[in-house]
Amino acid sequence: MNTLDNPRSAQLATDATTPSSVLLVTPLWSRNGGVSTHVQASAAALAQHGLAVHVLAAEIDRDGAAPGVSVHHSPELLSSHIAMDVRLGAAISSPPDLVHLHQVDDPDLVAALRERAPVVISAHGYTACTSGVYYFHPGQECTRSHGLACLPNLTLRGCWHSRDPRPLPKAYRRATRGLEALRQADLAVAYSSAVERHLAANGITRRRVLPLFSTMQAKSASLEATRRRVVFAGRIVAAKGVDTLIRAARDVDGEFVLCGDGWQLPAMRRLAGRLGVQARIDFRGWLAAEELAQELADASIVVVPSRWPEPFGLVGIEAMAAGRPVVASATGGIGDWLQNGISGLSVPPGDAAALARALNELLDDPERQRAMGAAGREIVAARFSAEHHVAALLEGYRVALGNWSAARETLGGRTR
């Protein structure tokens, strides 16, 4: 779904030219993490398309060079008490045609940048949700807007998802400021229907859904096809449903490879021991991109057992690009890429028995695994390629330019 301000904004967006330069603003320029990896890949794709791409980051991985991309370092970028010209530094000395923010939800920064150029904000998650995970129980996605009414739900209905209430006031203020930033932006970008619903619930009218793309170079399998191998890749935290996967492992004849790190890793090791499945579960920890690509290629099935409504679930299309079927929770943005019965199987989130049945169903049928893997690869090529991403992103930039021009015309050249 694409939603614009009004017909006048839509007309201006249609007439606006494509930007020739863009400034991407992000906390971290690195391949360590899903969002930062996406920013690097998106920047490289835009540069390859011919745009002058600059990046402003608070922290830089010196090994993260991308052809055609100029990277500016501002350690004070996220310091709200520092003067704005210091935070922005030389990156804004020659204003770009457009600024695109990733995980920088600062309304003061947005206001300052909009004096110079249109601002696009990517909502990589549930920005306006205090807890950040936007659900009450597995399969029960929140549909509420951010506000004071959230407070009793956070404390009484359990959607804070923590026994420690001390960070709650700070988290609530952060969500409030994030929502303010989104409302100021000339366009808010979602990468799934789930996040788009979140934006809509919070009154963000200038919004658009764009496709993500696989940022990992797919590899060929190096293991024999007869192995029954289930691979998980992600953070080892409660929302990712690793405990559900370990409980399901009791009823599945196969080996399990868990790639990732997180605060729940020690507890998940203990759970595997208590349930007597530790011999069949290999906790691999965090892996570099090439290592993870090989693990996905060597899987019989890739599993995404999330409890929370995944904002997208990038590992799903990474697996499909490698020709592997996916078994995943029917929640959040997963349905945007997983076609149940075609490229994999959907299961109710948090249901270990249903997950075990789905895994056994596919592990027992190698031919169906191959057919689903081939279908998944076709889906990725048709809908989630870098080319599709850039084309949709440039159209979004044209929309933002039109919205910004309309706002400046209405306010006599000012944007705030």
C-alpha positions as CSV (number, residue, x, y, z in Angstrom):
1,M,0.0,0.0,0.0
2,N,1.3,3.5,-0.9
3,T,-0.3,6.5,0.8
4,L,0.5,10.1,0.0
5,D,-0.5,13.3,1.7
6,N,-3.1,14.5,-0.8
7,P,-3.7,14.6,-4.6
8,R,-1.7,17.8,-4.9
9,S,1.4,16.2,-3.3
10,A,0.9,13.2,-5.5
11,Q,0.9,15.4,-8.6
12,L,4.0,17.2,-7.4
13,A,5.7,13.9,-6.7
14,T,5.0,12.8,-10.2
15,D,6.5,15.9,-11.7
16,A,9.5,16.0,-9.4
17,T,12.9,14.9,-10.9
18,T,14.9,12.1,-9.5
19,P,17.6,13.3,-7.1
20,S,21.2,13.1,-8.4
21,S,22.7,13.1,-4.9
22,V,21.7,11.5,-1.6
23,L,23.0,11.6,2.0
24,L,22.4,8.5,4.0
25,V,22.5,9.1,7.8
26,T,23.0,6.1,10.0
27,P,24.5,5.3,13.5
28,L,26.8,2.6,12.2
29,W,28.5,2.0,8.8
30,S,29.4,-1.7,9.0
31,R,28.4,-5.1,7.9
32,N,27.8,-6.1,11.5
33,G,24.0,-6.2,11.9
34,G,20.9,-6.4,9.7
35,V,20.2,-2.7,9.3
36,S,23.7,-1.6,8.8
37,T,24.3,-4.3,6.3
38,H,21.2,-3.2,4.4
39,V,22.4,0.5,4.4
40,Q,25.7,-0.5,2.9
41,A,24.1,-2.7,0.3
42,S,21.5,0.0,-0.6
43,A,24.2,2.7,-0.8
44,A,26.3,0.6,-3.2
45,A,23.2,-0.1,-5.3
46,L,22.3,3.6,-5.5
47,A,25.9,4.5,-6.4
48,Q,26.0,1.8,-9.1
49,H,22.8,3.4,-10.5
50,G,24.6,6.7,-10.9
51,L,23.7,8.7,-7.9
52,A,26.3,10.6,-5.9
53,V,26.0,8.8,-2.5
54,H,27.4,10.2,0.7
55,V,27.0,8.6,4.1
56,L,27.2,10.2,7.5
57,A,27.7,7.8,10.4
58,A,28.5,8.1,14.1
59,E,30.7,4.9,14.0
60,I,32.6,3.5,11.0
61,D,34.0,0.1,10.3
62,R,37.1,0.9,8.3
63,D,36.7,-2.3,6.3
64,G,33.3,-1.2,5.1
65,A,34.3,0.7,1.9
66,A,31.8,0.6,-0.9
67,P,32.6,1.6,-4.5
68,G,31.3,5.1,-5.4
69,V,30.2,5.9,-1.8
70,S,31.8,8.7,0.3
71,V,31.7,8.2,4.0
72,H,31.8,11.0,6.6
73,H,32.5,10.3,10.2
74,S,30.7,12.3,13.0
75,P,31.2,10.8,16.5
76,E,28.8,13.5,17.8
77,L,26.0,12.7,15.3
78,L,23.7,11.2,17.9
79,S,24.6,13.7,20.7
80,S,21.5,15.8,21.1
81,H,23.3,18.3,23.4
82,I,25.9,19.2,20.7
83,A,25.4,22.0,18.2
84,M,23.7,20.9,15.0
85,D,26.5,22.1,12.7
86,V,29.0,20.0,14.7
87,R,26.8,16.9,14.6
88,L,26.3,17.2,10.8
89,G,29.9,18.4,10.0
90,A,31.2,18.6,6.5
91,A,28.7,16.1,5.1
92,I,26.1,18.9,4.8
93,S,28.4,21.7,3.6
94,S,27.2,21.0,0.1
95,P,23.5,20.1,0.6
96,P,22.4,16.9,-1.2
97,D,19.2,16.6,-3.2
98,L,17.8,14.4,-0.5
99,V,18.6,13.0,3.0
100,H,17.7,9.4,4.0
101,L,17.8,8.5,7.7
102,H,18.2,4.9,8.9
103,Q,17.7,4.3,12.7
104,V,18.2,8.0,13.5
105,D,14.8,9.0,15.0
106,D,15.7,12.5,16.1
107,P,13.0,15.2,15.3
108,D,15.5,18.0,15.9
109,L,17.9,16.5,13.4
110,V,15.0,16.0,10.9
111,A,13.9,19.7,11.3
112,A,17.4,21.0,10.7
113,L,17.9,18.8,7.6
114,R,14.6,19.7,6.1
115,E,15.7,23.3,5.9
116,R,18.2,22.1,3.3
117,A,16.6,19.1,1.6
118,P,13.7,16.6,1.7
119,V,14.1,13.9,4.4
120,V,13.1,10.3,4.1
121,I,13.1,8.0,7.2
122,S,13.3,4.2,6.9
123,A,11.3,2.5,9.7
124,H,13.3,-0.7,10.1
125,G,11.2,-1.7,13.1
126,Y,8.3,-0.5,15.3
127,T,9.7,3.0,15.9
128,A,6.7,4.3,17.8
129,C,6.3,1.3,20.1
130,T,7.8,1.7,23.6
131,S,8.8,-1.9,23.9
132,G,10.0,-2.0,20.3
133,V,8.4,-5.4,19.6
134,Y,4.7,-4.4,19.1
135,Y,2.9,-7.5,20.3
136,F,1.0,-8.8,23.4
137,H,1.4,-12.5,22.9
138,P,2.7,-14.7,20.1
139,G,0.3,-14.3,17.2
140,Q,-1.3,-11.3,18.8
141,E,0.1,-8.3,17.0
142,C,-0.6,-4.9,18.6
143,T,-2.7,-2.5,16.5
144,R,-2.6,0.5,18.9
145,S,-1.1,3.9,18.3
146,H,1.6,5.3,20.6
147,G,0.2,7.3,23.5
148,L,-0.5,7.5,27.2
149,A,-3.0,4.6,26.8
150,C,0.0,2.4,26.1
151,L,1.3,2.7,29.7
152,P,-1.3,0.4,31.4
153,N,-0.9,-2.2,28.6
154,L,2.9,-2.1,29.0
155,T,2.6,-2.8,32.7
156,L,-0.6,-4.9,33.1
157,R,-0.9,-6.8,29.8
158,G,2.7,-7.7,29.5
159,C,3.6,-6.1,26.2
160,W,6.7,-4.5,27.9
161,H,8.1,-8.1,27.8
162,S,10.4,-7.4,30.7
163,R,10.1,-7.8,34.5
164,D,12.2,-4.6,35.0
165,P,10.1,-1.5,34.6
166,R,13.0,1.0,35.2
167,P,13.8,1.6,31.5
168,L,10.2,2.1,30.6
169,P,10.0,6.0,31.0
170,K,13.1,6.5,28.9
171,A,11.8,4.0,26.3
172,Y,8.4,5.8,26.2
173,R,10.1,9.2,25.6
174,R,12.3,7.6,22.8
175,A,9.2,6.2,21.1
176,T,7.5,9.6,21.4
177,R,10.4,11.4,19.7
178,G,10.7,8.7,17.1
179,L,7.0,9.2,16.2
180,E,7.6,13.0,16.0
181,A,10.5,12.5,13.6
182,L,8.4,10.2,11.4
183,R,5.6,12.7,11.2
184,Q,8.0,15.5,10.1
185,A,9.6,13.4,7.4
186,D,8.7,14.0,3.7
187,L,8.3,10.2,3.4
188,A,8.4,7.3,5.8
189,V,9.6,4.0,4.3
190,A,8.4,0.6,5.5
191,Y,9.8,-2.7,4.2
192,S,6.8,-4.8,5.0
193,S,3.0,-4.6,5.4
194,A,3.5,-5.2,9.1
195,V,5.5,-2.0,9.6
196,E,3.3,-0.2,7.2
197,R,0.3,-1.1,9.5
198,H,2.3,0.3,12.4
199,L,2.9,3.6,10.6
200,A,-0.8,3.9,9.6
201,A,-2.0,3.2,13.1
202,N,0.2,6.1,14.2
203,G,-1.2,8.6,11.7
204,I,1.8,8.6,9.3
205,T,0.2,9.6,6.0
206,R,3.3,10.1,4.0
207,R,4.4,6.5,3.8
208,R,5.3,3.9,1.3
209,V,6.3,0.2,1.3
210,L,9.6,-0.7,-0.5
211,P,11.1,-4.1,-1.2
212,L,14.2,-5.2,0.6
213,F,16.7,-7.4,-1.3
214,S,19.1,-10.2,-0.5
215,T,22.4,-8.7,0.6
216,M,24.3,-12.0,0.7
217,Q,26.1,-13.8,-2.1
218,A,24.4,-17.2,-2.3
219,K,26.7,-20.2,-2.2
220,S,26.4,-23.8,-3.3
221,A,25.9,-26.6,-0.9
222,S,29.0,-28.4,0.4
223,L,27.3,-31.1,2.4
224,E,25.6,-34.3,1.2
225,A,22.0,-33.9,0.3
226,T,20.8,-36.7,2.6
227,R,21.6,-34.8,5.8
228,R,18.6,-33.6,7.9
229,R,19.9,-30.2,8.8
230,V,17.8,-27.3,10.2
231,V,19.5,-23.9,10.3
232,F,18.4,-20.8,12.4
233,A,20.1,-17.4,11.9
234,G,19.4,-14.4,14.1
235,R,19.7,-12.9,17.5
236,I,19.3,-15.3,20.5
237,V,16.7,-13.3,22.3
238,A,13.1,-14.1,23.5
239,A,11.3,-12.5,20.6
240,K,13.1,-14.7,18.0
241,G,11.5,-17.9,19.5
242,V,14.7,-19.9,19.9
243,D,13.1,-21.7,22.9
244,T,10.2,-22.8,20.7
245,L,12.7,-24.3,18.2
246,I,14.6,-26.1,20.9
247,R,11.4,-27.6,22.3
248,A,10.4,-28.6,18.8
249,A,13.8,-30.4,18.4
250,R,12.7,-33.1,20.9
251,D,10.3,-34.4,18.3
252,V,12.4,-33.9,15.1
253,D,15.0,-36.4,13.9
254,G,17.6,-34.0,12.6
255,E,20.6,-31.8,13.5
256,F,20.1,-28.1,14.4
257,V,22.5,-25.3,13.7
258,L,21.9,-22.0,15.5
259,C,23.9,-19.1,14.1
260,G,23.8,-16.0,16.2
261,D,24.5,-14.4,19.6
262,G,22.4,-12.6,22.2
263,W,21.6,-12.2,25.8
264,Q,19.6,-15.5,26.0
265,L,22.3,-17.7,24.6
266,P,23.4,-19.1,28.0
267,A,19.7,-19.8,28.9
268,M,19.1,-21.6,25.6
269,R,22.2,-23.8,26.1
270,R,20.8,-24.7,29.5
271,L,17.3,-25.4,28.0
272,A,18.8,-27.7,25.4
273,G,20.6,-29.6,28.2
274,R,17.5,-30.0,30.3
275,L,15.5,-31.3,27.3
276,G,18.2,-33.7,26.4
277,V,18.8,-32.4,22.8
278,Q,22.1,-30.7,23.4
279,A,24.0,-33.3,21.3
280,R,22.0,-32.4,18.2
281,I,22.2,-28.6,18.6
282,D,25.3,-26.7,17.4
283,F,25.4,-23.2,18.8
284,R,27.7,-21.5,16.2
285,G,27.6,-18.0,17.5
286,W,27.9,-14.9,15.3
287,L,29.2,-15.7,11.8
288,A,30.7,-13.5,9.1
289,A,28.6,-13.0,6.0
290,E,30.4,-15.7,3.9
291,E,30.2,-18.2,6.7
292,L,26.5,-17.6,7.2
293,A,25.9,-17.9,3.5
294,Q,27.5,-21.3,3.5
295,E,25.4,-22.5,6.5
296,L,22.2,-21.4,4.7
297,A,23.4,-23.2,1.5
298,D,24.1,-26.4,3.5
299,A,20.7,-26.4,5.3
300,S,17.9,-28.7,4.4
301,I,15.5,-26.2,5.9
302,V,16.0,-22.7,7.3
303,V,13.7,-21.9,10.2
304,V,12.3,-18.5,11.4
305,P,10.4,-19.4,14.6
306,S,9.8,-15.8,15.8
307,R,7.3,-15.0,18.5
308,W,7.1,-11.2,17.7
309,P,5.7,-9.8,14.4
310,E,8.9,-9.7,12.4
311,P,9.3,-6.4,10.7
312,F,10.4,-8.4,7.7
313,G,12.7,-11.4,8.4
314,L,15.5,-10.8,6.0
315,V,17.1,-14.2,6.6
316,G,14.0,-15.7,4.9
317,I,14.8,-14.2,1.5
318,E,18.5,-14.9,2.1
319,A,17.6,-18.6,2.5
320,M,15.3,-18.5,-0.5
321,A,18.0,-16.9,-2.7
322,A,20.1,-19.9,-1.8
323,G,17.4,-22.3,-2.9
324,R,16.3,-23.4,0.5
325,P,12.7,-23.9,1.8
326,V,11.7,-21.9,4.9
327,V,9.6,-22.9,7.9
328,A,8.5,-19.7,9.6
329,S,6.0,-18.3,12.1
330,A,2.9,-16.7,10.5
331,T,3.4,-13.3,12.0
332,G,4.4,-9.8,11.1
333,G,6.0,-9.2,7.7
334,I,6.9,-12.9,7.0
335,G,3.8,-13.4,4.9
336,D,5.1,-10.7,2.5
337,W,7.7,-13.2,1.3
338,L,6.8,-16.7,2.4
339,Q,4.1,-18.4,0.3
340,N,2.7,-21.2,2.5
341,G,3.0,-24.6,0.7
342,I,5.0,-23.1,-2.2
343,S,8.3,-21.7,-0.9
344,G,7.9,-23.1,2.6
345,L,5.5,-23.7,5.4
346,S,3.9,-21.3,7.9
347,V,3.2,-22.3,11.6
348,P,1.5,-20.5,14.5
349,P,4.1,-18.5,16.5
350,G,5.2,-20.1,19.8
351,D,3.7,-23.5,18.9
352,A,6.5,-26.0,19.3
353,A,4.4,-29.0,18.3
354,A,3.2,-27.4,15.0
355,L,6.8,-26.4,14.3
356,A,8.0,-29.9,14.8
357,R,5.3,-31.3,12.5
358,A,6.2,-28.8,9.7
359,L,10.0,-29.6,10.0
360,N,9.3,-33.4,9.9
361,E,7.0,-33.0,7.0
362,L,9.8,-31.4,4.9
363,L,12.7,-33.3,6.2
364,D,10.9,-36.5,5.2
365,D,10.4,-35.3,1.7
366,P,13.7,-34.2,0.0
367,E,12.0,-33.8,-3.4
368,R,9.5,-31.3,-1.9
369,Q,12.4,-29.5,-0.3
370,R,14.0,-29.0,-3.7
371,A,10.7,-27.9,-5.3
372,M,10.1,-25.3,-2.6
373,G,13.7,-24.1,-2.7
374,A,13.4,-23.6,-6.5
375,A,10.1,-21.7,-6.0
376,G,11.7,-19.5,-3.3
377,R,14.6,-18.6,-5.6
378,E,12.2,-17.5,-8.3
379,I,10.2,-15.4,-5.8
380,V,13.4,-13.6,-4.7
381,A,14.5,-12.9,-8.3
382,A,11.0,-11.6,-9.2
383,R,10.3,-9.4,-6.2
384,F,13.4,-8.9,-4.0
385,S,16.3,-8.0,-6.2
386,A,18.6,-5.0,-5.9
387,E,17.1,-3.7,-9.2
388,H,13.6,-3.8,-7.8
389,H,14.8,-2.1,-4.6
390,V,16.5,0.8,-6.4
391,A,13.6,1.4,-8.7
392,A,11.1,1.6,-5.9
393,L,13.5,3.6,-3.7
394,L,14.0,6.2,-6.5
395,E,10.3,6.5,-7.0
396,G,10.0,7.0,-3.2
397,Y,12.6,9.8,-3.4
398,R,10.6,11.5,-6.2
399,V,7.5,11.4,-3.9
400,A,9.5,12.9,-1.0
401,L,10.8,15.7,-3.3
402,G,7.2,16.5,-4.3
403,N,6.0,16.5,-0.7
404,W,8.9,18.7,0.4
405,S,8.3,21.2,-2.5
406,A,4.6,21.3,-1.6
407,A,5.4,22.0,2.0
408,R,7.9,24.8,1.1
409,E,5.4,26.4,-1.3
410,T,2.6,26.3,1.4
411,L,4.9,27.9,4.1
412,G,6.6,30.4,1.8
413,G,9.9,28.6,1.3
414,R,10.2,27.3,4.9
415,T,9.6,23.7,6.0
416,R,8.9,24.0,9.7
